[in-house]
């Protein structure tokens, strides 16, 4: 009797334990960050400019190392392969769309004999079959973003970090990207995504992380957050108030209702 293949071990939950990140001049950009991210939910990361959203994703993905504290994947240190990141402005190699995906698979040591089927599958899923042999750098920005998602999707990741993936797109292209994110989530991939679009956070999110000045001030289910946020700065942000004049407020208080 043939045994079924063993499912890969889960790299989640992801824990951030008292994480700090300091930039130039030893200035803290992420402060005293404690967070647990579990499988299954779509997590939207929101907050004003300079809140630390992109830095948080880069720390989680492993592009940056914490100045203090530790980041643990299912209790272990390191940077597991079963995760990927899509940037606001995707970096395209000067080769075809197909070859961009193939290169990502080669970096993850995927057998060459298996790559063709994987590439065709993700090109179809992302609607890029006709553009497969076009140079990636001449694709429209929306097509490049879909290619970036295809490149990540091909790796069959357990978690994908997306940093403002629709920031420069028109409504039609935004809809296409949101649809792909939903499909990626539906297949079991954990989504962690930054956005300035509160409507988008409501459409895509299961939970919200609200950041301000490098701190996590609230973590809550999406409906609860938008209907009745607990933190006063979160309340002001949801109302559309500008937070720049609140400089210093909330930076030393204990965050409310952070799980």
N, C-alpha and C positions, 0 to 999 in steps of 0.2 A: 504494500500500500504506500503510495507516494505521499509524503508529508507536504502540507501546504507551507509556502514560504512564511517565515516569521516576520511579522510587521516590525518596521524599524522602531527602536526605542524613542519615546517622546522626549524632545528637548525642553518641553514646557512642564511646569510654569517657569517663567523668567522672573528672577528676583533682582531688585536693586536694593542694596543694603547700605544705608548711610552714605550714598554716593555724592561726592563733590567733584566738580570739574573747574579748574582754574585756567583762565586764558592768559594773554600777555599781561605783564605787570602783576601777576599772581591774583588777578581779579576773579572772584568766584562767579561763574556763569551758570552753574548748576549747584544747588545748595541743599545739603542734608536731605537727599532724595531717597525715599523709601517707597517701593512699589512692587506689586506682584501682578503679573499678567498671565492669565490662564488661557488654555485652548478654548476655541469655540466662539468667543465673542469678537465683534468688530469694535475696536477701540479707537475713538477719535480724540486727537490731541489738539486742544485749542488754547488760545490766549493771545494777547497783543504782541506786536512785533517786539523782539528782544526778550521774549519770555523764556527762551531756551528750548523751543520745540524741536528745531532741527538738530541741535546739539544732543538732545535726549535720544533721538533716533540713531545718530551716529555712535553714541556710546553703546546703545543696545546692540547695534549691528557689529560693533567691534572696530570701527574705523578710528575711534578715539578711545583712550584708556582713562579711567577715572583717576583724579588726583588723590582722592581718598575714598575709602569704602570699597565694595566689591560688587560685581555683577555675576550672578550665578544662573546657569541653565539647568533646571531640574536638580539643583543642589550642587552642580559642578562648575568649575571655572573653565575658561577656554572659549573659543569661537566656533560653535558647531557649523557644519556645512549645510544643515537642513534649514537654512534661512536665507533671505535675500532682501535687497533694498532697491527701490525705484526712486530716483531723484527728481527734483522739480525740473531740472534741465538735464535730460539723460545724455550720457556720454556715448556717442556712437563711434564704433571703429570704422575706419575708411575701407570698408568692404561691404558686401551685399547684406541685406537683411538676414538672409538664410545663414550666411557665414558668421554674423554677429551672434546668433543663437548657438551655432556649432562651437564657436570659441568658448562660450560660457560653459557648455557641456564638457568640453575638453579640459577646462580648468578643474572641473569636478570629477575628472577621471571616469566619465561615462564612456563605456565601450563604443568604439567607432561604428561597429555594426548596428548599434541600437539608435544611433543619433538621428538617422534619416527619418524614421517613423516619429520620433519625438518632435523633431522640427516641423514636420508636416502637420502634426496634430496641433501644436500651439499656433502655427501660422493660420490654420483654419479657425481655431477658437477666437483669435484676435482679428480676423478679417483681413489678413495680410497676404493671402496666397498670391494675389496678382502682383504684389510688390516684392515677392520673395527674392528675386534676383536683381532688384534695383539697388544701387548704392545707398546705404542707410543714411548718409549725410545729406542726400538730396530729397529725402522724404519730407512731407509736411511735418510740422511740429506735433500735431495730433497723431500722425502715423508713427513718428519716432517714439512717442510716449506709449503707444500700443506695442511697439516692438520691444521697448524696455520691459513692459509687463510680460510679453511673450518670452523674453529671455529669462525672466525670473520664474515664470510658470513652468518652463521646461525643466527646471531643477527639482520640481515636485517639492517645494519647501513646506515646512510645517508652519512657518510664520514669514510674512512679508511686511517690511516697513516701507511706507510710501510717504514721501515728503512733498506735500502740496502738488500732487500729480496733475491737477487740472488748473493750476494758477494762471497759465497763459492761454487757455483754450476758450473757444467760443462755446455757446450752449450745446450745439450739436456734438462737438467733439467731447465736451464734458460728459454728456449723456453716455457716449460710447465707452468712455473710461469708467464711469460709475457702474455701467452694466458689467464690464469685465471684472471689476473688483467684487461685485456681488457674486458672479459666477465662480471666481477664485475662492471666495469665502464659502460658497455652497459645497465645494468639493472637500472642505475641511481645513483649509488654510487659515490660520489666525491672521487677522488684518490689524495693523497698527498704523494709523495715518494722521498726519498733520493737515489742518485746513484752516483757512480764514473764513470760509463760507459756512455760516451757522446753519443755513438750510441744508447744505450738503452733510453736515454732521448729523442733523436730524434724519436725513434720508438713509444714510449708510450705517450710522452708529448703533451699537447696543449699549455702549458705555462711553462716558466722556472723562477725559483727564483735563483739568483746567490748571494751566501754568501761569505764573506771574513772577517776573524778576528772578527766574531760576528755581522757583519753588513750586512744588505740587500743592495747590491749595484745596482742590476738591477732586474726588473720584466718585462718580455716581452713575446709575443707569440713565440713559439718554433722556427719557421722558421726565424722570424726576429732576434731572439737572435743569432742563429748559423750563419746566413749570415752577420749580421752587428750589433754586440753588441755595445752599446753606451759607456759603462764604459771601461776605459783603462785596468783595471785589468781583466775584463771579456774578452776583446780582447786577452790578453796574455794567459789566461786560455784556451780559445777555440783553440788557436794555439798550445797548448801543452807546453807552456813555464812554467818553475818552478817559483812559486810565493814566495818561502821562502825567497829569497834574497830581495824581495820587502817589507820586514818587516816595518810596519809603514806607508807605502804609502797606500792611500785610506782609512785609518782608521779614518781620521778627515774630509774628504771631504763630501760634500752633494752627496748622491747617485743620479745617473742620471736615469731618466725615470723609476722611481718606481711609479707604479700606486697606 
